């Protein structure tokens, strides 16, 4: 569920934020800063990946029946 939460945060930032990562991505797109846009997207992806790995082990210990 954390993956979906990250997705919703990014979508919300892309739609109506005046600051933040989503806004920076949109500004880079508008100004044709493809390199900056890709780096920012990769940073968001990396944060999501690290968070997923950090929470996967406690999730297995706390909810062993959910892995069946």
PDB file of N, CA, C and O in Angstrom:
ATOM      1  N   UNK A   1       0.820  -1.205   0.000  1.00  0.00           N
ATOM      2  CA  UNK A   1       0.000   0.000   0.000  1.00  0.00           C
ATOM      3  C   UNK A   1       0.860   1.264   0.000  1.00  0.00           C
ATOM      4  O   UNK A   1       0.426   2.327  -0.446  1.00  0.00           O
ATOM      5  N   UNK A   2       2.077   1.129   0.505  1.00  0.00           N
ATOM      6  CA  UNK A   2       2.945   2.298   0.527  1.00  0.00           C
ATOM      7  C   UNK A   2       3.286   2.757  -0.887  1.00  0.00           C
ATOM      8  O   UNK A   2       3.454   3.952  -1.134  1.00  0.00           O
ATOM      9  N   UNK A   3       3.388   1.815  -1.803  1.00  0.00           N
ATOM     10  CA  UNK A   3       3.658   2.196  -3.202  1.00  0.00           C
ATOM     11  C   UNK A   3       2.539   3.073  -3.742  1.00  0.00           C
ATOM     12  O   UNK A   3       2.794   4.064  -4.427  1.00  0.00           O
ATOM     13  N   UNK A   4       1.295   2.707  -3.431  1.00  0.00           N
ATOM     14  CA  UNK A   4       0.165   3.502  -3.894  1.00  0.00           C
ATOM     15  C   UNK A   4       0.163   4.874  -3.226  1.00  0.00           C
ATOM     16  O   UNK A   4      -0.168   5.877  -3.857  1.00  0.00           O
ATOM     17  N   UNK A   5       0.533   4.912  -1.954  1.00  0.00           N
ATOM     18  CA  UNK A   5       0.578   6.195  -1.258  1.00  0.00           C
ATOM     19  C   UNK A   5       1.582   7.135  -1.917  1.00  0.00           C
ATOM     20  O   UNK A   5       1.295   8.318  -2.106  1.00  0.00           O
ATOM     21  N   UNK A   6       2.758   6.617  -2.269  1.00  0.00           N
ATOM     22  CA  UNK A   6       3.773   7.423  -2.952  1.00  0.00           C
ATOM     23  C   UNK A   6       3.243   7.911  -4.300  1.00  0.00           C
ATOM     24  O   UNK A   6       3.466   9.058  -4.689  1.00  0.00           O
ATOM     25  N   UNK A   7       2.548   7.033  -4.998  1.00  0.00           N
ATOM     26  CA  UNK A   7       1.996   7.418  -6.298  1.00  0.00           C
ATOM     27  C   UNK A   7       1.021   8.572  -6.143  1.00  0.00           C
ATOM     28  O   UNK A   7       1.063   9.527  -6.919  1.00  0.00           O
ATOM     29  N   UNK A   8       0.146   8.497  -5.152  1.00  0.00           N
ATOM     30  CA  UNK A   8      -0.837   9.564  -4.939  1.00  0.00           C
ATOM     31  C   UNK A   8      -0.176  10.869  -4.521  1.00  0.00           C
ATOM     32  O   UNK A   8      -0.631  11.943  -4.913  1.00  0.00           O
ATOM     33  N   UNK A   9       0.882  10.792  -3.738  1.00  0.00           N
ATOM     34  CA  UNK A   9       1.594  12.013  -3.339  1.00  0.00           C
ATOM     35  C   UNK A   9       2.184  12.693  -4.570  1.00  0.00           C
ATOM     36  O   UNK A   9       2.063  13.907  -4.728  1.00  0.00           O
ATOM     37  N   UNK A  10       2.811  11.926  -5.429  1.00  0.00           N
ATOM     38  CA  UNK A  10       3.429  12.495  -6.623  1.00  0.00           C
ATOM     39  C   UNK A  10       2.372  13.055  -7.575  1.00  0.00           C
ATOM     40  O   UNK A  10       2.547  14.139  -8.131  1.00  0.00           O
ATOM     41  N   UNK A  11       1.289  12.324  -7.761  1.00  0.00           N
ATOM     42  CA  UNK A  11       0.217  12.817  -8.632  1.00  0.00           C
ATOM     43  C   UNK A  11      -0.359  14.119  -8.081  1.00  0.00           C
ATOM     44  O   UNK A  11      -0.614  15.055  -8.838  1.00  0.00           O
ATOM     45  N   UNK A  12      -0.562  14.179  -6.779  1.00  0.00           N
ATOM     46  CA  UNK A  12      -1.090  15.403  -6.175  1.00  0.00           C
ATOM     47  C   UNK A  12      -0.127  16.566  -6.375  1.00  0.00           C
ATOM     48  O   UNK A  12      -0.555  17.690  -6.636  1.00  0.00           O
ATOM     49  N   UNK A  13       1.161  16.304  -6.256  1.00  0.00           N
ATOM     50  CA  UNK A  13       2.138  17.367  -6.470  1.00  0.00           C
ATOM     51  C   UNK A  13       2.163  17.806  -7.925  1.00  0.00           C
ATOM     52  O   UNK A  13       2.319  18.993  -8.216  1.00  0.00           O
ATOM     53  N   UNK A  14       2.013  16.871  -8.826  1.00  0.00           N
ATOM     54  CA  UNK A  14       2.030  17.227 -10.245  1.00  0.00           C
ATOM     55  C   UNK A  14       0.803  18.059 -10.629  1.00  0.00           C
ATOM     56  O   UNK A  14       0.875  18.903 -11.522  1.00  0.00           O
ATOM     57  N   UNK A  15      -0.301  17.820  -9.964  1.00  0.00           N
ATOM     58  CA  UNK A  15      -1.547  18.492 -10.342  1.00  0.00           C
ATOM     59  C   UNK A  15      -1.638  19.906  -9.767  1.00  0.00           C
ATOM     60  O   UNK A  15      -1.923  20.855 -10.497  1.00  0.00           O
ATOM     61  N   UNK A  16      -1.397  20.051  -8.458  1.00  0.00           N
ATOM     62  CA  UNK A  16      -1.714  21.353  -7.894  1.00  0.00           C
ATOM     63  C   UNK A  16      -0.708  21.965  -6.950  1.00  0.00           C
ATOM     64  O   UNK A  16      -1.056  22.897  -6.224  1.00  0.00           O
ATOM     65  N   UNK A  17       0.506  21.495  -6.923  1.00  0.00           N
ATOM     66  CA  UNK A  17       1.460  22.038  -5.955  1.00  0.00           C
ATOM     67  C   UNK A  17       2.134  23.293  -6.493  1.00  0.00           C
ATOM     68  O   UNK A  17       2.328  23.453  -7.698  1.00  0.00           O
ATOM     69  N   UNK A  18       2.479  24.165  -5.577  1.00  0.00           N
ATOM     70  CA  UNK A  18       3.239  25.356  -5.950  1.00  0.00           C
ATOM     71  C   UNK A  18       4.705  25.199  -5.602  1.00  0.00           C
ATOM     72  O   UNK A  18       5.523  26.057  -5.934  1.00  0.00           O
ATOM     73  N   UNK A  19       5.043  24.100  -4.930  1.00  0.00           N
ATOM     74  CA  UNK A  19       6.438  23.791  -4.630  1.00  0.00           C
ATOM     75  C   UNK A  19       6.563  22.280  -4.472  1.00  0.00           C
ATOM     76  O   UNK A  19       5.558  21.569  -4.442  1.00  0.00           O
ATOM     77  N   UNK A  20       7.776  21.798  -4.373  1.00  0.00           N
ATOM     78  CA  UNK A  20       7.996  20.378  -4.187  1.00  0.00           C
ATOM     79  C   UNK A  20       8.536  19.699  -5.432  1.00  0.00           C
ATOM     80  O   UNK A  20       8.794  20.339  -6.451  1.00  0.00           O
ATOM     81  N   UNK A  21       8.700  18.394  -5.326  1.00  0.00           N
ATOM     82  CA  UNK A  21       9.302  17.619  -6.413  1.00  0.00           C
ATOM     83  C   UNK A  21       8.439  17.626  -7.669  1.00  0.00           C
ATOM     84  O   UNK A  21       8.954  17.774  -8.777  1.00  0.00           O
ATOM     85  N   UNK A  22       7.149  17.468  -7.501  1.00  0.00           N
ATOM     86  CA  UNK A  22       6.263  17.470  -8.652  1.00  0.00           C
ATOM     87  C   UNK A  22       6.300  18.781  -9.421  1.00  0.00           C
ATOM     88  O   UNK A  22       6.298  18.804 -10.652  1.00  0.00           O
ATOM     89  N   UNK A  23       6.333  19.853  -8.675  1.00  0.00           N
ATOM     90  CA  UNK A  23       6.401  21.176  -9.312  1.00  0.00           C
ATOM     91  C   UNK A  23       7.723  21.347 -10.063  1.00  0.00           C
ATOM     92  O   UNK A  23       7.745  21.898 -11.163  1.00  0.00           O
ATOM     93  N   UNK A  24       8.817  20.879  -9.473  1.00  0.00           N
ATOM     94  CA  UNK A  24      10.113  20.979 -10.138  1.00  0.00           C
ATOM     95  C   UNK A  24      10.136  20.167 -11.426  1.00  0.00           C
ATOM     96  O   UNK A  24      10.729  20.586 -12.421  1.00  0.00           O
ATOM     97  N   UNK A  25       9.489  19.002 -11.406  1.00  0.00           N
ATOM     98  CA  UNK A  25       9.419  18.174 -12.611  1.00  0.00           C
ATOM     99  C   UNK A  25       8.630  18.899 -13.696  1.00  0.00           C
ATOM    100  O   UNK A  25       9.035  18.923 -14.858  1.00  0.00           O
ATOM    101  N   UNK A  26       7.511  19.484 -13.313  1.00  0.00           N
ATOM    102  CA  UNK A  26       6.707  20.205 -14.300  1.00  0.00           C
ATOM    103  C   UNK A  26       7.454  21.415 -14.856  1.00  0.00           C
ATOM    104  O   UNK A  26       7.374  21.694 -16.052  1.00  0.00           O
ATOM    105  N   UNK A  27       8.178  22.135 -14.000  1.00  0.00           N
ATOM    106  CA  UNK A  27       8.968  23.275 -14.476  1.00  0.00           C
ATOM    107  C   UNK A  27      10.064  22.814 -15.437  1.00  0.00           C
ATOM    108  O   UNK A  27      10.317  23.460 -16.454  1.00  0.00           O
ATOM    109  N   UNK A  28      10.706  21.705 -15.115  1.00  0.00           N
ATOM    110  CA  UNK A  28      11.751  21.167 -16.000  1.00  0.00           C
ATOM    111  C   UNK A  28      11.156  20.760 -17.340  1.00  0.00           C
ATOM    112  O   UNK A  28      11.773  20.967 -18.385  1.00  0.00           O
ATOM    113  N   UNK A  29       9.974  20.190 -17.314  1.00  0.00           N
ATOM    114  CA  UNK A  29       9.310  19.795 -18.560  1.00  0.00           C
ATOM    115  C   UNK A  29       8.981  21.030 -19.393  1.00  0.00           C
ATOM    116  O   UNK A  29       9.202  21.045 -20.603  1.00  0.00           O
ATOM    117  N   UNK A  30       8.463  22.046 -18.754  1.00  0.00           N
ATOM    118  CA  UNK A  30       8.061  23.265 -19.454  1.00  0.00           C
ATOM    119  C   UNK A  30       9.275  23.978 -20.059  1.00  0.00           C
ATOM    120  O   UNK A  30       9.190  24.550 -21.146  1.00  0.00           O
ATOM    121  N   UNK A  31      10.400  23.938 -19.348  1.00  0.00           N
ATOM    122  CA  UNK A  31      11.610  24.621 -19.820  1.00  0.00           C
ATOM    123  C   UNK A  31      12.533  23.706 -20.621  1.00  0.00           C
ATOM    124  O   UNK A  31      13.660  24.073 -20.952  1.00  0.00           O
ATOM    125  N   UNK A  32      12.042  22.525 -20.921  1.00  0.00           N
ATOM    126  CA  UNK A  32      12.776  21.523 -21.706  1.00  0.00           C
ATOM    127  C   UNK A  32      14.097  21.124 -21.053  1.00  0.00           C
ATOM    128  O   UNK A  32      15.108  20.933 -21.729  1.00  0.00           O
ATOM    129  N   UNK A  33      14.068  21.002 -19.738  1.00  0.00           N
ATOM    130  CA  UNK A  33      15.223  20.528 -18.987  1.00  0.00           C
ATOM    131  C   UNK A  33      15.103  19.030 -18.767  1.00  0.00           C
ATOM    132  O   UNK A  33      14.899  18.570 -17.644  1.00  0.00           O
ATOM    133  N   UNK A  34      15.232  18.278 -19.847  1.00  0.00           N
ATOM    134  CA  UNK A  34      15.005  16.835 -19.797  1.00  0.00           C
ATOM    135  C   UNK A  34      15.921  16.149 -18.793  1.00  0.00           C
ATOM    136  O   UNK A  34      15.480  15.267 -18.055  1.00  0.00           O
ATOM    137  N   UNK A  35      17.165  16.536 -18.757  1.00  0.00           N
ATOM    138  CA  UNK A  35      18.114  15.924 -17.824  1.00  0.00           C
ATOM    139  C   UNK A  35      17.700  16.115 -16.379  1.00  0.00           C
ATOM    140  O   UNK A  35      17.722  15.175 -15.585  1.00  0.00           O
ATOM    141  N   UNK A  36      17.320  17.341 -16.044  1.00  0.00           N
ATOM    142  CA  UNK A  36      16.868  17.626 -14.678  1.00  0.00           C
ATOM    143  C   UNK A  36      15.598  16.860 -14.350  1.00  0.00           C
ATOM    144  O   UNK A  36      15.439  16.354 -13.239  1.00  0.00           O
ATOM    145  N   UNK A  37      14.705  16.777 -15.309  1.00  0.00           N
ATOM    146  CA  UNK A  37      13.445  16.087 -15.088  1.00  0.00           C
ATOM    147  C   UNK A  37      13.694  14.601 -14.823  1.00  0.00           C
ATOM    148  O   UNK A  37      13.096  14.027 -13.913  1.00  0.00           O
ATOM    149  N   UNK A  38      14.558  13.985 -15.598  1.00  0.00           N
ATOM    150  CA  UNK A  38      14.857  12.563 -15.418  1.00  0.00           C
ATOM    151  C   UNK A  38      15.527  12.317 -14.073  1.00  0.00           C
ATOM    152  O   UNK A  38      15.207  11.341 -13.395  1.00  0.00           O
ATOM    153  N   UNK A  39      16.440  13.176 -13.684  1.00  0.00           N
ATOM    154  CA  UNK A  39      17.112  13.019 -12.385  1.00  0.00           C
ATOM    155  C   UNK A  39      16.103  13.126 -11.247  1.00  0.00           C
ATOM    156  O   UNK A  39      16.166  12.346 -10.297  1.00  0.00           O
ATOM    157  N   UNK A  40      15.198  14.055 -11.325  1.00  0.00           N
ATOM    158  CA  UNK A  40      14.190  14.215 -10.265  1.00  0.00           C
ATOM    159  C   UNK A  40      13.251  13.023 -10.202  1.00  0.00           C
ATOM    160  O   UNK A  40      12.877  12.579  -9.117  1.00  0.00           O
ATOM    161  N   UNK A  41      12.869  12.504 -11.359  1.00  0.00           N
ATOM    162  CA  UNK A  41      12.024  11.309 -11.379  1.00  0.00           C
ATOM    163  C   UNK A  41      12.772  10.128 -10.776  1.00  0.00           C
ATOM    164  O   UNK A  41      12.186   9.341 -10.033  1.00  0.00           O
ATOM    165  N   UNK A  42      14.055   9.993 -11.085  1.00  0.00           N
ATOM    166  CA  UNK A  42      14.850   8.893 -10.532  1.00  0.00           C
ATOM    167  C   UNK A  42      15.029   9.026  -9.027  1.00  0.00           C
ATOM    168  O   UNK A  42      15.062   8.016  -8.324  1.00  0.00           O
ATOM    169  N   UNK A  43      15.144  10.241  -8.519  1.00  0.00           N
ATOM    170  CA  UNK A  43      15.254  10.451  -7.071  1.00  0.00           C
ATOM    171  C   UNK A  43      13.964  10.013  -6.379  1.00  0.00           C
ATOM    172  O   UNK A  43      14.008   9.362  -5.335  1.00  0.00           O
ATOM    173  N   UNK A  44      12.828  10.365  -6.953  1.00  0.00           N
ATOM    174  CA  UNK A  44      11.543   9.932  -6.389  1.00  0.00           C
ATOM    175  C   UNK A  44      11.446   8.419  -6.417  1.00  0.00           C
ATOM    176  O   UNK A  44      11.009   7.804  -5.444  1.00  0.00           O
ATOM    177  N   UNK A  45      11.852   7.811  -7.529  1.00  0.00           N
ATOM    178  CA  UNK A  45      11.838   6.347  -7.651  1.00  0.00           C
ATOM    179  C   UNK A  45      12.735   5.715  -6.596  1.00  0.00           C
ATOM    180  O   UNK A  45      12.357   4.725  -5.970  1.00  0.00           O
ATOM    181  N   UNK A  46      13.924   6.285  -6.396  1.00  0.00           N
ATOM    182  CA  UNK A  46      14.871   5.738  -5.423  1.00  0.00           C
ATOM    183  C   UNK A  46      14.320   5.847  -3.998  1.00  0.00           C
ATOM    184  O   UNK A  46      14.482   4.917  -3.208  1.00  0.00           O
ATOM    185  N   UNK A  47      13.685   6.942  -3.665  1.00  0.00           N
ATOM    186  CA  UNK A  47      13.080   7.095  -2.339  1.00  0.00           C
ATOM    187  C   UNK A  47      12.005   6.037  -2.131  1.00  0.00           C
ATOM    188  O   UNK A  47      11.940   5.423  -1.066  1.00  0.00           O
ATOM    189  N   UNK A  48      11.167   5.820  -3.130  1.00  0.00           N
ATOM    190  CA  UNK A  48      10.137   4.787  -3.039  1.00  0.00           C
ATOM    191  C   UNK A  48      10.721   3.401  -2.906  1.00  0.00           C
ATOM    192  O   UNK A  48      10.219   2.596  -2.122  1.00  0.00           O
ATOM    193  N   UNK A  49      11.774   3.100  -3.654  1.00  0.00           N
ATOM    194  CA  UNK A  49      12.415   1.785  -3.595  1.00  0.00           C
ATOM    195  C   UNK A  49      13.044   1.525  -2.231  1.00  0.00           C
ATOM    196  O   UNK A  49      12.879   0.446  -1.663  1.00  0.00           O
ATOM    197  N   UNK A  50      13.755   2.500  -1.712  1.00  0.00           N
ATOM    198  CA  UNK A  50      14.392   2.348  -0.395  1.00  0.00           C
ATOM    199  C   UNK A  50      13.336   2.177   0.688  1.00  0.00           C
ATOM    200  O   UNK A  50      13.477   1.327   1.567  1.00  0.00           O
ATOM    201  N   UNK A  51      12.289   2.973   0.629  1.00  0.00           N
ATOM    202  CA  UNK A  51      11.208   2.854   1.611  1.00  0.00           C
ATOM    203  C   UNK A  51      10.571   1.477   1.543  1.00  0.00           C
ATOM    204  O   UNK A  51      10.273   0.877   2.576  1.00  0.00           O
ATOM    205  N   UNK A  52      10.360   0.973   0.334  1.00  0.00           N
ATOM    206  CA  UNK A  52       9.769  -0.351   0.156  1.00  0.00           C
ATOM    207  C   UNK A  52      10.645  -1.431   0.780  1.00  0.00           C
ATOM    208  O   UNK A  52      10.146  -2.307   1.485  1.00  0.00           O
ATOM    209  N   UNK A  53      11.949  -1.370   0.522  1.00  0.00           N
ATOM    210  CA  UNK A  53      12.860  -2.364   1.092  1.00  0.00           C
ATOM    211  C   UNK A  53      12.952  -2.256   2.614  1.00  0.00           C
ATOM    212  O   UNK A  53      13.030  -3.273   3.303  1.00  0.00           O
ATOM    213  N   UNK A  54      12.943  -1.036   3.140  1.00  0.00           N
ATOM    214  CA  UNK A  54      13.031  -0.854   4.591  1.00  0.00           C
ATOM    215  C   UNK A  54      11.797  -1.381   5.323  1.00  0.00           C
ATOM    216  O   UNK A  54      11.901  -1.856   6.454  1.00  0.00           O
ATOM    217  N   UNK A  55      10.642  -1.299   4.687  1.00  0.00           N
ATOM    218  CA  UNK A  55       9.417  -1.735   5.346  1.00  0.00           C
ATOM    219  C   UNK A  55       9.035  -3.179   5.034  1.00  0.00           C
ATOM    220  O   UNK A  55       8.116  -3.722   5.647  1.00  0.00           O
ATOM    221  N   UNK A  56       9.728  -3.800   4.092  1.00  0.00           N
ATOM    222  CA  UNK A  56       9.386  -5.165   3.708  1.00  0.00           C
ATOM    223  C   UNK A  56       9.706  -6.169   4.821  1.00  0.00           C
ATOM    224  O   UNK A  56       8.897  -7.055   5.094  1.00  0.00           O
ATOM    225  N   UNK A  57      10.859  -6.047   5.462  1.00  0.00           N
ATOM    226  CA  UNK A  57      11.247  -6.984   6.526  1.00  0.00           C
ATOM    227  C   UNK A  57      10.316  -6.893   7.743  1.00  0.00           C
ATOM    228  O   UNK A  57       9.842  -7.929   8.208  1.00  0.00           O
ATOM    229  N   UNK A  58      10.038  -5.700   8.273  1.00  0.00           N
ATOM    230  CA  UNK A  58       9.087  -5.643   9.397  1.00  0.00           C
ATOM    231  C   UNK A  58       7.699  -6.155   9.011  1.00  0.00           C
ATOM    232  O   UNK A  58       7.003  -6.751   9.833  1.00  0.00           O
ATOM    233  N   UNK A  59       7.306  -5.925   7.782  1.00  0.00           N
ATOM    234  CA  UNK A  59       6.005  -6.396   7.327  1.00  0.00           C
ATOM    235  C   UNK A  59       5.947  -7.927   7.353  1.00  0.00           C
ATOM    236  O   UNK A  59       4.931  -8.504   7.741  1.00  0.00           O
ATOM    237  N   UNK A  60       7.024  -8.574   6.944  1.00  0.00           N
ATOM    238  CA  UNK A  60       7.061 -10.047   6.965  1.00  0.00           C
ATOM    239  C   UNK A  60       6.990 -10.572   8.394  1.00  0.00           C
ATOM    240  O   UNK A  60       6.328 -11.576   8.656  1.00  0.00           O
ATOM    241  N   UNK A  61       7.675  -9.892   9.325  1.00  0.00           N
ATOM    242  CA  UNK A  61       7.666 -10.350  10.719  1.00  0.00           C
ATOM    243  C   UNK A  61       6.320 -10.105  11.393  1.00  0.00           C
ATOM    244  O   UNK A  61       5.840 -10.946  12.153  1.00  0.00           O
ATOM    245  N   UNK A  62       5.720  -8.968  11.117  1.00  0.00           N
ATOM    246  CA  UNK A  62       4.465  -8.623  11.785  1.00  0.00           C
ATOM    247  C   UNK A  62       3.253  -9.329  11.187  1.00  0.00           C
ATOM    248  O   UNK A  62       2.286  -9.608  11.897  1.00  0.00           O
ATOM    249  N   UNK A  63       3.293  -9.615   9.911  1.00  0.00           N
ATOM    250  CA  UNK A  63       2.154 -10.228   9.227  1.00  0.00           C
ATOM    251  C   UNK A  63       2.587 -11.437   8.404  1.00  0.00           C
ATOM    252  O   UNK A  63       2.485 -11.408   7.177  1.00  0.00           O
ATOM    253  N   UNK A  64       3.069 -12.499   9.049  1.00  0.00           N
ATOM    254  CA  UNK A  64       3.567 -13.661   8.296  1.00  0.00           C
ATOM    255  C   UNK A  64       2.481 -14.354   7.493  1.00  0.00           C
ATOM    256  O   UNK A  64       2.782 -14.965   6.467  1.00  0.00           O
ATOM    257  N   UNK A  65       1.237 -14.281   7.924  1.00  0.00           N
ATOM    258  CA  UNK A  65       0.163 -14.938   7.197  1.00  0.00           C
ATOM    259  C   UNK A  65      -0.165 -14.234   5.878  1.00  0.00           C
ATOM    260  O   UNK A  65      -0.771 -14.837   4.993  1.00  0.00           O
ATOM    261  N   UNK A  66       0.219 -12.996   5.742  1.00  0.00           N
ATOM    262  CA  UNK A  66      -0.095 -12.240   4.533  1.00  0.00           C
ATOM    263  C   UNK A  66       0.784 -12.649   3.339  1.00  0.00           C
ATOM    264  O   UNK A  66       0.475 -12.299   2.201  1.00  0.00           O
ATOM    265  N   UNK A  67       1.852 -13.369   3.586  1.00  0.00           N
ATOM    266  CA  UNK A  67       2.754 -13.778   2.517  1.00  0.00           C
ATOM    267  C   UNK A  67       2.356 -15.087   1.857  1.00  0.00           C
ATOM    268  O   UNK A  67       3.031 -15.545   0.935  1.00  0.00           O
ATOM    269  N   UNK A  68       1.282 -15.690   2.310  1.00  0.00           N
ATOM    270  CA  UNK A  68       0.861 -16.973   1.757  1.00  0.00           C
ATOM    271  C   UNK A  68       0.349 -16.868   0.373  1.00  0.00           C
ATOM    272  O   UNK A  68      -0.041 -17.874  -0.219  1.00  0.00           O
TER     273      UNK A  68
END
